[in-house]
Amino acid sequence: MDAVKLEGGRRVLTRIKAIADAGILVMGHIGPDSTKLRRVGRFLGRLKKGS
């Protein structure tokens, strides 16, 4: 089985619908994505350093 995995939630909803309407299976990502985790990690690191 082939499918497309998309991240972005509501902001990619129209893309999800268009892809699904074309007969392509779409999977969503559940949980935090790696880009957000890196951003949060950098932010927390700055807080700990006091900058």
All heavy atoms as TSV, in Angstrom:
chain	resi	resn	atom	element	x	y	z
A	1	MET	N	N	0.845	-1.171	0.000
A	1	MET	CA	C	0.000	0.000	0.000
A	1	MET	C	C	0.897	1.242	0.000
A	1	MET	O	O	1.827	1.358	0.775
A	1	MET	CB	C	-0.888	-0.018	1.247
A	1	MET	CG	C	-1.663	1.235	1.410
A	1	MET	SD	S	-2.711	1.432	2.877
A	1	MET	CE	C	-2.735	-0.076	3.713
A	2	ASP	N	N	0.584	2.188	-0.861
A	2	ASP	CA	C	1.297	3.461	-0.917
A	2	ASP	C	C	0.394	4.561	-0.396
A	2	ASP	O	O	-0.824	4.514	-0.564
A	2	ASP	CB	C	1.714	3.799	-2.352
A	2	ASP	CG	C	2.760	2.837	-2.886
A	2	ASP	OD1	O	3.619	2.417	-2.089
A	2	ASP	OD2	O	2.717	2.517	-4.076
A	3	ALA	N	N	0.990	5.549	0.237
A	3	ALA	CA	C	0.238	6.677	0.779
A	3	ALA	C	C	1.167	7.884	0.901
A	3	ALA	O	O	2.382	7.751	0.810
A	3	ALA	CB	C	-0.351	6.337	2.143
A	4	VAL	N	N	0.572	9.023	1.113
A	4	VAL	CA	C	1.302	10.262	1.336
A	4	VAL	C	C	1.107	10.653	2.792
A	4	VAL	O	O	-0.002	10.607	3.304
A	4	VAL	CB	C	0.761	11.386	0.417
A	4	VAL	CG1	C	1.454	12.702	0.714
A	4	VAL	CG2	C	0.924	11.020	-1.031
A	5	LYS	N	N	2.196	11.032	3.468
A	5	LYS	CA	C	2.105	11.492	4.856
A	5	LYS	C	C	2.243	13.001	4.865
A	5	LYS	O	O	3.206	13.551	4.326
A	5	LYS	CB	C	3.206	10.864	5.700
A	5	LYS	CG	C	3.207	11.344	7.132
A	5	LYS	CD	C	4.359	10.745	7.883
A	5	LYS	CE	C	4.760	11.640	9.014
A	5	LYS	NZ	N	6.075	11.353	9.526
A	6	LEU	N	N	1.276	13.666	5.466
A	6	LEU	CA	C	1.301	15.127	5.543
A	6	LEU	C	C	1.267	15.576	6.986
A	6	LEU	O	O	0.617	14.965	7.828
A	6	LEU	CB	C	0.107	15.730	4.800
A	6	LEU	CG	C	0.046	15.497	3.298
A	6	LEU	CD1	C	-1.229	16.079	2.736
A	6	LEU	CD2	C	1.235	16.128	2.618
A	7	GLU	N	N	1.952	16.665	7.256
A	7	GLU	CA	C	1.907	17.305	8.565
A	7	GLU	C	C	1.385	18.714	8.370
A	7	GLU	O	O	1.597	19.319	7.325
A	7	GLU	CB	C	3.301	17.357	9.184
A	7	GLU	CG	C	3.894	15.995	9.434
A	7	GLU	CD	C	5.309	16.063	9.992
A	7	GLU	OE1	O	5.858	17.170	10.091
A	7	GLU	OE2	O	5.858	15.004	10.306
A	8	GLY	N	N	0.706	19.230	9.350
A	8	GLY	CA	C	0.260	20.612	9.255
A	8	GLY	C	C	-1.159	20.839	9.716
A	8	GLY	O	O	-1.600	21.965	9.816
A	9	GLY	N	N	-1.894	19.777	9.965
A	9	GLY	CA	C	-3.247	19.921	10.497
A	9	GLY	C	C	-4.185	20.702	9.599
A	9	GLY	O	O	-4.209	20.523	8.386
A	10	ARG	N	N	-4.902	21.587	10.211
A	10	ARG	CA	C	-5.949	22.332	9.490
A	10	ARG	C	C	-5.421	23.175	8.344
A	10	ARG	O	O	-6.102	23.384	7.355
A	10	ARG	CB	C	-6.711	23.220	10.468
A	10	ARG	CG	C	-7.579	22.425	11.391
A	10	ARG	CD	C	-8.489	23.346	12.195
A	10	ARG	NE	N	-9.318	22.548	13.060
A	10	ARG	CZ	C	-9.306	22.613	14.376
A	10	ARG	NH1	N	-8.522	23.475	14.980
A	10	ARG	NH2	N	-10.084	21.843	15.089
A	11	ARG	N	N	-4.203	23.640	8.451
A	11	ARG	CA	C	-3.698	24.522	7.391
A	11	ARG	C	C	-3.433	23.777	6.083
A	11	ARG	O	O	-3.298	24.403	5.037
A	11	ARG	CB	C	-2.474	25.300	7.852
A	11	ARG	CG	C	-1.257	24.512	8.089
A	11	ARG	CD	C	-0.130	25.390	8.664
A	11	ARG	NE	N	0.900	24.546	9.166
A	11	ARG	CZ	C	1.894	24.074	8.424
A	11	ARG	NH1	N	1.981	24.431	7.173
A	11	ARG	NH2	N	2.779	23.272	8.946
A	12	VAL	N	N	-3.373	22.442	6.104
A	12	VAL	CA	C	-3.197	21.676	4.871
A	12	VAL	C	C	-4.450	20.886	4.491
A	12	VAL	O	O	-4.406	20.012	3.635
A	12	VAL	CB	C	-1.967	20.740	4.947
A	12	VAL	CG1	C	-0.680	21.520	5.067
A	12	VAL	CG2	C	-2.112	19.741	6.063
A	13	LEU	N	N	-5.547	21.227	5.106
A	13	LEU	CA	C	-6.794	20.484	4.888
A	13	LEU	C	C	-7.224	20.471	3.424
A	13	LEU	O	O	-7.633	19.430	2.906
A	13	LEU	CB	C	-7.913	21.064	5.766
A	13	LEU	CG	C	-9.213	20.277	5.796
A	13	LEU	CD1	C	-8.969	18.849	6.276
A	13	LEU	CD2	C	-10.217	20.964	6.699
A	14	THR	N	N	-7.104	21.596	2.713
A	14	THR	CA	C	-7.514	21.614	1.305
A	14	THR	C	C	-6.608	20.717	0.460
A	14	THR	O	O	-7.078	20.052	-0.471
A	14	THR	CB	C	-7.515	23.044	0.732
A	14	THR	OG1	O	-6.244	23.639	0.937
A	14	THR	CG2	C	-8.578	23.896	1.402
A	15	ARG	N	N	-5.344	20.665	0.790
A	15	ARG	CA	C	-4.424	19.765	0.071
A	15	ARG	C	C	-4.788	18.314	0.332
A	15	ARG	O	O	-4.769	17.478	-0.574
A	15	ARG	CB	C	-2.986	20.009	0.505
A	15	ARG	CG	C	-2.447	21.324	0.052
A	15	ARG	CD	C	-1.021	21.499	0.492
A	15	ARG	NE	N	-0.719	22.918	0.518
A	15	ARG	CZ	C	0.264	23.443	1.180
A	15	ARG	NH1	N	1.064	22.684	1.895
A	15	ARG	NH2	N	0.482	24.738	1.151
A	16	ILE	N	N	-5.073	18.008	1.609
A	16	ILE	CA	C	-5.459	16.639	1.976
A	16	ILE	C	C	-6.684	16.211	1.184
A	16	ILE	O	O	-6.732	15.122	0.619
A	16	ILE	CB	C	-5.721	16.532	3.492
A	16	ILE	CG1	C	-4.421	16.730	4.267
A	16	ILE	CG2	C	-6.368	15.194	3.837
A	16	ILE	CD1	C	-4.607	16.901	5.758
A	17	LYS	N	N	-7.683	17.074	1.123
A	17	LYS	CA	C	-8.919	16.751	0.402
A	17	LYS	C	C	-8.639	16.530	-1.080
A	17	LYS	O	O	-9.128	15.567	-1.666
A	17	LYS	CB	C	-9.952	17.853	0.596
A	17	LYS	CG	C	-11.255	17.554	-0.121
A	17	LYS	CD	C	-12.382	18.388	0.400
A	17	LYS	CE	C	-13.671	18.189	-0.354
A	17	LYS	NZ	N	-13.905	16.937	-0.996
A	18	ALA	N	N	-7.833	17.386	-1.686
A	18	ALA	CA	C	-7.531	17.250	-3.115
A	18	ALA	C	C	-6.790	15.940	-3.398
A	18	ALA	O	O	-7.101	15.243	-4.373
A	18	ALA	CB	C	-6.705	18.440	-3.588
A	19	ILE	N	N	-5.838	15.605	-2.557
A	19	ILE	CA	C	-5.075	14.369	-2.745
A	19	ILE	C	C	-5.984	13.155	-2.567
A	19	ILE	O	O	-5.960	12.217	-3.370
A	19	ILE	CB	C	-3.874	14.321	-1.775
A	19	ILE	CG1	C	-2.871	15.422	-2.138
A	19	ILE	CG2	C	-3.204	12.956	-1.790
A	19	ILE	CD1	C	-1.806	15.655	-1.089
A	20	ALA	N	N	-6.804	13.172	-1.520
A	20	ALA	CA	C	-7.731	12.062	-1.267
A	20	ALA	C	C	-8.761	11.941	-2.389
A	20	ALA	O	O	-9.094	10.829	-2.816
A	20	ALA	CB	C	-8.419	12.249	0.081
A	21	ASP	N	N	-9.251	13.066	-2.882
A	21	ASP	CA	C	-10.218	13.047	-3.989
A	21	ASP	C	C	-9.607	12.454	-5.260
A	21	ASP	O	O	-10.318	11.924	-6.113
A	21	ASP	CB	C	-10.753	14.443	-4.272
A	21	ASP	CG	C	-11.726	14.931	-3.210
A	21	ASP	OD1	O	-12.175	14.104	-2.380
A	21	ASP	OD2	O	-12.020	16.142	-3.198
A	22	ALA	N	N	-8.283	12.533	-5.393
A	22	ALA	CA	C	-7.593	11.956	-6.550
A	22	ALA	C	C	-7.358	10.451	-6.372
A	22	ALA	O	O	-6.777	9.805	-7.238
A	22	ALA	CB	C	-6.268	12.672	-6.773
A	23	GLY	N	N	-7.804	9.913	-5.234
A	23	GLY	CA	C	-7.680	8.476	-5.002
A	23	GLY	C	C	-6.396	8.048	-4.335
A	23	GLY	O	O	-6.074	6.866	-4.288
A	24	ILE	N	N	-5.646	9.005	-3.798
A	24	ILE	CA	C	-4.388	8.705	-3.114
A	24	ILE	C	C	-4.640	8.689	-1.613
A	24	ILE	O	O	-5.271	9.599	-1.073
A	24	ILE	CB	C	-3.315	9.754	-3.471
A	24	ILE	CG1	C	-3.090	9.766	-4.984
A	24	ILE	CG2	C	-2.022	9.491	-2.712
A	24	ILE	CD1	C	-2.270	10.943	-5.475
A	25	LEU	N	N	-4.155	7.645	-0.954
A	25	LEU	CA	C	-4.319	7.552	0.495
A	25	LEU	C	C	-3.457	8.605	1.184
A	25	LEU	O	O	-2.327	8.853	0.779
A	25	LEU	CB	C	-3.929	6.166	0.994
A	25	LEU	CG	C	-4.786	5.010	0.479
A	25	LEU	CD1	C	-4.202	3.695	0.960
A	25	LEU	CD2	C	-6.209	5.164	0.943
A	26	VAL	N	N	-4.001	9.197	2.238
A	26	VAL	CA	C	-3.300	10.238	2.984
A	26	VAL	C	C	-3.208	9.812	4.446
A	26	VAL	O	O	-4.194	9.392	5.036
A	26	VAL	CB	C	-4.030	11.601	2.877
A	26	VAL	CG1	C	-3.297	12.665	3.673
A	26	VAL	CG2	C	-4.192	12.018	1.430
A	27	MET	N	N	-2.009	9.914	5.012
A	27	MET	CA	C	-1.797	9.638	6.434
A	27	MET	C	C	-1.425	10.936	7.126
A	27	MET	O	O	-0.734	11.773	6.553
A	27	MET	CB	C	-0.629	8.665	6.633
A	27	MET	CG	C	-0.817	7.314	6.043
A	27	MET	SD	S	0.540	6.197	6.481
A	27	MET	CE	C	1.938	6.998	5.727
A	28	GLY	N	N	-1.862	11.074	8.339
A	28	GLY	CA	C	-1.476	12.226	9.138
A	28	GLY	C	C	-0.423	11.837	10.152
A	28	GLY	O	O	-0.239	10.672	10.474
A	29	HIS	N	N	0.280	12.828	10.638
A	29	HIS	CA	C	1.284	12.619	11.678
A	29	HIS	C	C	0.643	12.973	13.010
A	29	HIS	O	O	0.080	14.054	13.161
A	29	HIS	CB	C	2.497	13.512	11.424
A	29	HIS	CG	C	3.550	13.388	12.467
A	29	HIS	ND1	N	4.468	12.370	12.452
A	29	HIS	CD2	C	3.809	14.126	13.559
A	29	HIS	CE1	C	5.265	12.503	13.495
A	29	HIS	NE2	N	4.889	13.559	14.184
A	30	ILE	N	N	0.724	12.067	13.965
A	30	ILE	CA	C	0.150	12.313	15.291
A	30	ILE	C	C	1.304	12.557	16.261
A	30	ILE	O	O	2.251	11.791	16.310
A	30	ILE	CB	C	-0.710	11.128	15.765
A	30	ILE	CG1	C	-1.876	10.951	14.805
A	30	ILE	CG2	C	-1.202	11.355	17.191
A	30	ILE	CD1	C	-2.728	9.749	15.094
A	31	GLY	N	N	1.208	13.636	17.004
A	31	GLY	CA	C	2.251	13.969	17.960
A	31	GLY	C	C	3.100	15.117	17.458
A	31	GLY	O	O	2.931	15.598	16.341
A	32	PRO	N	N	4.030	15.572	18.267
A	32	PRO	CA	C	4.867	16.705	17.863
A	32	PRO	C	C	5.814	16.308	16.744
A	32	PRO	O	O	6.324	15.187	16.718
A	32	PRO	CB	C	5.645	17.050	19.136
A	32	PRO	CG	C	5.617	15.810	19.949
A	32	PRO	CD	C	4.348	15.095	19.606
A	33	ASP	N	N	6.028	17.218	15.816
A	33	ASP	CA	C	6.977	16.921	14.746
A	33	ASP	C	C	8.376	17.390	15.136
A	33	ASP	O	O	8.554	18.190	16.034
A	33	ASP	CB	C	6.530	17.511	13.399
A	33	ASP	CG	C	6.459	19.019	13.404
A	33	ASP	OD1	O	7.481	19.649	13.701
A	33	ASP	OD2	O	5.389	19.566	13.091
A	34	SER	N	N	9.362	16.874	14.452
A	34	SER	CA	C	10.752	17.128	14.838
A	34	SER	C	C	11.139	18.600	14.733
A	34	SER	O	O	11.927	19.098	15.537
A	34	SER	CB	C	11.692	16.280	13.988
A	34	SER	OG	O	11.492	16.557	12.618
A	35	THR	N	N	10.584	19.327	13.771
A	35	THR	CA	C	10.901	20.748	13.625
A	35	THR	C	C	10.427	21.518	14.847
A	35	THR	O	O	11.160	22.347	15.394
A	35	THR	CB	C	10.247	21.319	12.356
A	35	THR	OG1	O	10.696	20.551	11.251
A	35	THR	CG2	C	10.604	22.777	12.161
A	36	LYS	N	N	9.225	21.245	15.295
A	36	LYS	CA	C	8.703	21.936	16.482
A	36	LYS	C	C	9.514	21.569	17.721
A	36	LYS	O	O	9.782	22.419	18.565
A	36	LYS	CB	C	7.228	21.596	16.690
A	36	LYS	CG	C	6.330	22.262	15.692
A	36	LYS	CD	C	4.888	21.940	15.960
A	36	LYS	CE	C	4.017	22.540	14.880
A	36	LYS	NZ	N	2.626	22.141	15.007
A	37	LEU	N	N	9.898	20.309	17.831
A	37	LEU	CA	C	10.688	19.895	18.993
A	37	LEU	C	C	12.027	20.620	19.033
A	37	LEU	O	O	12.482	21.031	20.096
A	37	LEU	CB	C	10.908	18.381	18.973
A	37	LEU	CG	C	9.688	17.530	19.281
A	37	LEU	CD1	C	10.025	16.058	19.109
A	37	LEU	CD2	C	9.178	17.796	20.686
A	38	ARG	N	N	12.671	20.780	17.870
A	38	ARG	CA	C	13.952	21.508	17.842
A	38	ARG	C	C	13.762	22.952	18.254
A	38	ARG	O	O	14.560	23.510	18.999
A	38	ARG	CB	C	14.579	21.424	16.447
A	38	ARG	CG	C	15.290	20.114	16.191
A	38	ARG	CD	C	16.158	20.191	14.947
A	38	ARG	NE	N	15.397	20.425	13.740
A	38	ARG	CZ	C	14.862	19.482	12.980
A	38	ARG	NH1	N	14.998	18.218	13.323
A	38	ARG	NH2	N	14.194	19.787	11.890
A	39	ARG	N	N	12.679	23.594	17.751
A	39	ARG	CA	C	12.419	24.995	18.112
A	39	ARG	C	C	12.202	25.141	19.609
A	39	ARG	O	O	12.749	26.035	20.238
A	39	ARG	CB	C	11.191	25.513	17.362
A	39	ARG	CG	C	11.546	26.193	16.084
A	39	ARG	CD	C	10.338	26.878	15.505
A	39	ARG	NE	N	9.969	26.119	14.331
A	39	ARG	CZ	C	8.756	25.866	13.917
A	39	ARG	NH1	N	7.730	26.314	14.566
A	39	ARG	NH2	N	8.536	25.172	12.836
A	40	VAL	N	N	11.405	24.253	20.176
A	40	VAL	CA	C	11.127	24.307	21.616
A	40	VAL	C	C	12.413	24.066	22.396
A	40	VAL	O	O	12.688	24.746	23.378
A	40	VAL	CB	C	10.038	23.278	22.000
A	40	VAL	CG1	C	9.933	23.125	23.504
A	40	VAL	CG2	C	8.691	23.692	21.426
A	41	GLY	N	N	13.227	23.121	21.944
A	41	GLY	CA	C	14.496	22.827	22.622
A	41	GLY	C	C	15.423	24.025	22.646
A	41	GLY	O	O	16.046	24.319	23.659
A	42	ARG	N	N	15.528	24.738	21.517
A	42	ARG	CA	C	16.381	25.935	21.480
A	42	ARG	C	C	15.849	26.995	22.423
A	42	ARG	O	O	16.607	27.666	23.121
A	42	ARG	CB	C	16.464	26.477	20.052
A	42	ARG	CG	C	17.366	25.668	19.158
A	42	ARG	CD	C	17.709	26.394	17.874
A	42	ARG	NE	N	16.556	26.808	17.109
A	42	ARG	CZ	C	16.000	26.112	16.126
A	42	ARG	NH1	N	16.500	24.941	15.780
A	42	ARG	NH2	N	14.957	26.575	15.477
A	43	PHE	N	N	14.534	27.171	22.443
A	43	PHE	CA	C	13.919	28.163	23.310
A	43	PHE	C	C	14.190	27.831	24.782
A	43	PHE	O	O	14.599	28.694	25.557
A	43	PHE	CB	C	12.414	28.228	23.046
A	43	PHE	CG	C	11.679	29.158	23.963
A	43	PHE	CD1	C	11.791	30.530	23.838
A	43	PHE	CD2	C	10.879	28.654	24.983
A	43	PHE	CE1	C	11.119	31.396	24.678
A	43	PHE	CE2	C	10.200	29.507	25.828
A	43	PHE	CZ	C	10.323	30.879	25.681
A	44	LEU	N	N	14.005	26.573	25.130
A	44	LEU	CA	C	14.236	26.174	26.526
A	44	LEU	C	C	15.708	26.325	26.908
A	44	LEU	O	O	16.027	26.707	28.026
A	44	LEU	CB	C	13.766	24.739	26.747
A	44	LEU	CG	C	12.253	24.519	26.669
A	44	LEU	CD1	C	11.927	23.033	26.793
A	44	LEU	CD2	C	11.507	25.319	27.721
A	45	GLY	N	N	16.598	26.032	25.962
A	45	GLY	CA	C	18.027	26.210	26.214
A	45	GLY	C	C	18.375	27.654	26.510
A	45	GLY	O	O	19.174	27.958	27.391
A	46	ARG	N	N	17.760	28.576	25.781
A	46	ARG	CA	C	17.996	30.013	26.034
A	46	ARG	C	C	17.469	30.429	27.391
A	46	ARG	O	O	18.080	31.251	28.075
A	46	ARG	CB	C	17.348	30.848	24.938
A	46	ARG	CG	C	18.044	30.759	23.626
A	46	ARG	CD	C	17.446	31.716	22.618
A	46	ARG	NE	N	17.804	31.287	21.291
A	46	ARG	CZ	C	16.990	31.185	20.287
A	46	ARG	NH1	N	15.720	31.502	20.415
A	46	ARG	NH2	N	17.408	30.786	19.108
A	47	LEU	N	N	16.312	29.880	27.762
A	47	LEU	CA	C	15.761	30.227	29.073
A	47	LEU	C	C	16.703	29.784	30.191
A	47	LEU	O	O	16.919	30.503	31.158
A	47	LEU	CB	C	14.390	29.556	29.272
A	47	LEU	CG	C	13.219	30.171	28.549
A	47	LEU	CD1	C	11.950	29.361	28.844
A	47	LEU	CD2	C	12.993	31.625	28.977
A	48	LYS	N	N	17.268	28.583	30.042
A	48	LYS	CA	C	18.169	28.058	31.081
A	48	LYS	C	C	19.452	28.889	31.186
A	48	LYS	O	O	19.985	29.072	32.254
A	48	LYS	CB	C	18.518	26.598	30.792
A	48	LYS	CG	C	17.361	25.649	31.024
A	48	LYS	CD	C	17.749	24.227	30.711
A	48	LYS	CE	C	16.564	23.307	30.866
A	48	LYS	NZ	N	16.895	21.924	30.487
A	49	LYS	N	N	19.918	29.392	30.033
A	49	LYS	CA	C	21.149	30.184	30.037
A	49	LYS	C	C	20.899	31.625	30.472
A	49	LYS	O	O	21.825	32.361	30.750
A	49	LYS	CB	C	21.763	30.204	28.632
A	49	LYS	CG	C	22.328	28.877	28.217
A	49	LYS	CD	C	22.893	28.962	26.814
A	49	LYS	CE	C	23.390	27.617	26.359
A	49	LYS	NZ	N	23.861	27.642	24.968
A	50	GLY	N	N	19.621	32.026	30.500
A	50	GLY	CA	C	19.284	33.383	30.928
A	50	GLY	C	C	19.460	34.438	29.862
A	50	GLY	O	O	19.525	35.621	30.147
A	51	SER	N	N	19.535	34.027	28.598
A	51	SER	CA	C	19.707	35.018	27.521
A	51	SER	C	C	18.415	35.310	26.814
A	51	SER	O	O	17.438	34.712	26.937
A	51	SER	CB	C	20.742	34.534	26.527
A	51	SER	OG	O	20.531	33.220	26.105
